[in-house]
Amino acid sequence: MGIAESTPDELPSDAEEQLRNGEQQLELSGRRLRRLPSAVCALSRLQKLYVSGTGLRELPEEIEELRELRILALDFNKLERLPDGLCRLPRLTRLYLGSNRLLALPADFAQLQSLRCLWIEGNFLRRFPRPLLRLVALQSLQMGDNRLRALPAELPRMTGLRGLWLYGNRFEEFPPALLRMGRLHILDLDRNRLGGFPDLHPLRALRVFSYDHNPVTGPPRVADTVFLVGEGAVERMAERDEPTPRPPPRRPARVFDDEEEEDLLIGGGSSQALGAPGDSLRALEAAPGLGT
């Protein structure tokens, strides 16, 4: 059976049923949609919209009419640009843009002041989008598998940032701006081209540092409370006087409720959410769409 395809301007036949339960959530993922049906933008009370893996190539400016939207998932599509209208969603807290064809973000992206979680992994970003520097409330930034070589000196302006995923980029030197990110809990630099690290003790809040698959010969100097993932990490942690810390997840997950997800994004979470201590990293990395 093929994937259902809707006409360009109509809601899918099951949309009314989805909205009838009062949750104000619409799931369109997996359908064939070159563009978002204009009727969706008329759902002014909608709070959650999932349009993942549909082949979507463009978004209408009218998306700004979704003023109550909290969560917007647009990952695994074919978007090459974002409309300015998307930047005028005042209540948007989570935005998933991974695995598209984006080269940049609109200048007005900085208007998304409620945004707490942004996934933009698996795109074609060569430079760090400067509008992000004005998102001081952003807590989780997933930028893995892009083409970044450097980070701006102004990065510490992002004072709310707790998790930063930069795996699979093109860094050849450890970005100096990261040493001034004293509130980071999770930093992932897997699969870059780093040949060494500075002393990371200035990152006093750091809980997890992942540097696997880089041409380094050993782990960096970090506080004993940091869980390390990479060459020589196990041996380094075994030398510590304190017990090895429990590994929080290196990749954020999209399968938890709001409070649970927030805990995971900053490296916390209950043992029930994380599962067995030794399994949490592997389980989250194996989850669909997370990337490694």
Residue pairs with C-beta under 8 A, 6 or more apart in sequence:
3 30
3 31
3 32
4 12
4 31
4 32
5 31
5 32
5 33
6 12
6 13
6 31
6 32
6 33
6 37
7 37
8 34
8 35
8 37
8 38
9 37
9 38
9 39
10 37
10 39
11 37
11 39
11 40
12 28
12 31
12 37
15 26
18 25
18 26
18 27
19 25
19 26
19 43
19 46
23 47
23 48
24 43
24 45
24 46
24 47
24 48
24 68
25 46
25 47
25 48
25 49
25 50
26 40
26 43
26 46
26 48
26 49
26 50
27 50
28 40
28 49
28 50
28 51
28 54
29 50
29 51
29 52
29 53
29 54
29 73
30 52
30 53
30 54
31 54
32 54
32 55
33 51
33 54
33 55
33 56
34 55
34 56
34 57
34 58
35 56
35 57
35 58
35 59
35 60
36 51
36 56
36 58
36 59
36 60
36 63
38 60
38 62
40 46
40 49
40 66
41 60
41 62
41 63
41 65
41 66
42 65
43 66
44 65
44 66
44 67
44 68
45 68
46 66
46 68
46 69
47 68
47 69
47 70
47 71
48 69
48 70
48 71
49 66
49 69
49 71
49 72
49 73
50 71
50 73
51 72
51 73
51 74
51 77
52 73
52 74
52 75
52 76
52 77
52 96
52 289
53 75
53 76
53 77
54 77
55 77
55 78
56 74
56 77
56 78
56 79
57 77
57 78
57 79
57 80
58 79
58 81
58 83
59 74
59 79
59 82
59 83
59 85
59 86
60 83
60 85
61 83
61 84
61 85
62 85
63 83
63 85
63 86
63 89
64 85
64 86
64 88
64 89
66 89
67 89
67 90
67 91
68 91
69 89
69 91
69 92
70 91
70 92
70 93
70 94
71 92
71 93
71 94
72 86
72 89
72 92
72 94
72 95
72 96
73 96
73 254
74 95
74 96
74 97
74 100
75 96
75 97
75 98
75 99
75 100
75 119
75 289
76 98
76 99
76 100
76 289
77 99
77 100
78 100
78 101
79 97
79 100
79 101
79 102
80 100
80 101
80 102
80 103
81 102
81 103
81 104
81 106
82 97
82 102
82 105
82 106
82 109
83 106
84 106
84 108
86 106
87 106
87 108
87 109
87 110
87 111
87 112
88 108
88 111
89 112
90 113
90 114
91 114
92 112
92 114
92 115
93 114
93 115
93 116
93 117
94 115
94 116
94 117
94 118
95 112
95 115
95 117
95 118
95 119
96 119
96 254
97 118
97 119
97 120
97 123
98 119
98 120
98 121
98 122
98 123
98 142
98 289
98 291
99 121
99 122
99 123
99 289
100 122
100 123
101 123
101 124
102 120
102 123
102 124
102 125
103 123
103 124
103 125
103 126
104 125
104 127
104 129
105 120
105 129
105 131
105 132
106 131
107 131
108 131
109 129
109 131
109 132
110 131
110 132
110 133
110 134
110 135
112 135
113 135
113 137
114 137
115 135
115 137
115 138
116 137
116 138
116 139
116 140
116 160
116 262
117 138
117 139
117 140
117 252
117 261
117 265
118 132
118 135
118 138
118 140
118 141
118 142
119 142
119 252
120 141
120 142
120 143
120 146
121 142
121 143
121 144
121 145
121 146
121 165
121 168
121 291
122 144
122 145
122 146
122 291
123 145
123 146
124 146
124 147
125 143
125 146
125 147
125 148
126 146
126 147
126 148
126 149
127 148
127 150
128 143
128 148
128 150
128 151
128 152
128 155
130 152
132 138
132 141
132 158
133 152
133 154
133 155
133 157
133 158
134 157
135 158
135 160
136 157
136 158
136 159
136 160
137 160
138 158
138 160
138 161
139 160
139 161
139 162
139 163
139 262
139 265
139 266
140 161
140 162
140 163
140 252
140 265
140 266
141 158
141 161
141 163
141 164
141 165
142 163
142 165
142 252
143 164
143 165
143 166
143 169
144 165
144 166
144 167
144 168
144 169
144 188
144 190
144 291
145 167
145 168
145 169
145 291
146 168
146 169
147 169
147 170
148 166
148 169
148 170
148 171
149 169
149 170
149 171
149 172
150 171
150 175
151 175
151 177
151 178
152 177
153 176
153 177
154 177
155 175
155 177
155 178
155 180
155 181
156 177
156 180
156 181
158 181
159 183
160 183
161 181
161 183
161 184
162 183
162 184
162 185
162 186
162 205
162 265
162 266
162 267
163 184
163 185
163 186
163 252
163 265
163 266
163 267
164 178
164 181
164 184
164 186
164 187
164 188
165 186
165 188
165 250
165 251
165 252
166 187
166 188
166 189
166 192
167 188
167 189
167 190
167 191
167 192
167 210
167 291
167 292
168 190
168 191
168 192
168 291
169 191
169 192
170 192
170 193
171 189
171 192
171 193
171 194
172 192
172 193
172 194
172 195
173 194
173 195
174 189
174 194
174 196
174 197
174 198
178 184
178 187
178 203
179 198
179 200
179 202
179 203
180 202
181 187
181 203
182 202
182 203
182 204
182 205
183 205
184 203
184 205
184 206
185 205
185 206
185 207
185 208
185 248
185 266
185 267
186 206
186 207
186 208
186 248
186 250
186 266
186 267
187 203
187 206
187 208
187 209
187 210
188 208
188 210
188 250
188 251
189 209
189 210
189 211
189 214
190 210
190 211
190 212
190 213
190 214
190 229
190 230
190 250
190 292
191 212
191 213
191 214
192 214
193 214
193 215
194 211
194 214
194 215
194 216
195 214
195 215
195 216
196 216
197 211
197 216
197 220
197 221
198 220
199 220
199 221
200 206
200 209
200 220
200 221
200 222
200 226
201 221
201 222
201 223
203 209
203 222
204 223
206 222
206 223
206 226
207 225
207 226
207 227
207 245
207 248
207 267
208 226
208 227
208 229
208 247
208 248
208 250
208 267
209 220
209 222
209 226
209 227
209 228
209 229
210 228
210 229
210 230
210 250
211 219
211 220
211 228
211 229
211 230
211 231
212 229
212 230
212 231
213 230
214 230
214 231
216 230
216 231
217 231
217 232
218 231
218 232
218 236
219 228
219 230
219 231
219 232
219 233
219 236
222 228
224 240
224 241
224 242
225 242
225 245
226 245
227 237
227 244
227 245
227 246
227 247
227 248
228 236
228 237
229 247
229 250
229 281
237 244
238 244
246 274
246 277
247 277
247 278
247 280
247 281
248 264
248 267
248 268
248 269
248 274
248 280
249 264
249 267
249 269
249 274
249 280
249 281
249 284
250 281
250 284
250 285
251 284
251 285
251 287
251 290
251 291
251 292
252 261
252 264
252 265
252 284
253 261
253 264
253 284
253 287
253 290
254 261
254 289
255 287
256 264
256 273
260 269
260 270
260 273
263 269
263 270
263 273
264 273
264 274
271 277
274 280
275 283
284 290
285 292
